[in-house]
Amino acid sequence: MPPEGRPPPQERVPSEERRPPDVRPPRDARHFADAVLDRSSRRGFLERAAAAVIALAGGAAVARGVLPDDAEAYTNFCGHTYTTGNCPHPTGLPRVDRHGLPLRASDGHPVDDLGRPIEAQGHPVDSRGQVLRDPSGEPLSPAPRSKVCSAAGKRYGRDLRIDGSWYRCCGGRVRRLMDCCGYTNVRINGDEALVGYCYQGRHVFCVQYYDTMVPC
């Protein structure tokens, strides 16, 4: 018992219990509004979904390093942010030359309708640019090489053509993006067709692109 008239001794509180609440900002210093927009946007959804899967193989940091940018979220190539699908192409991505004929997306090499790289006369070549030959030593026969938009029309039973274009800067060069248009109410992916850069009542069926040599 303490002497009369003297207050009882205060119980000592460990220093960590006396610390004020931690008011430092979180490590992720993004503005709150940015975080809200990120969570409400299509990009935010795609990033969160992909991160959840890829993180299993190496963590969120790895995931964010390989996520597609916003321009590639739906159509797999730079410059197009809408949902219209790619025109069918022998090698995948719908890269074409100035005449609408198919090119290999990775390096712009001409390809035929079978997806084979070809030389000027249309004969298929190997990785070194040498003409492929049959067992008798004769060059393999050329295959057809069709304009991508026209081939899409033939494949889907529609009269398609290139009407208008728009341009974006991709990889340091100007890219021309082209709507393949026809009298259709649906796009290649089954959604309702849009007018896009089509004229005279036509609508977009699919899209393709041409990489110019103009720097940007």
PyMOL commands that set and color helices and strands:
alter all, ss='L'
color gray80, all
select helices_A, chain A and resi 15-18+32-40+42-58+60-66+70-72+148-156
alter helices_A, ss='H'
color red, helices_A
select strands_A, chain A and resi 161-170+173-182+203-215
alter strands_A, ss='S'
color yellow, strands_A
deselect
rebuild
show_as cartoon
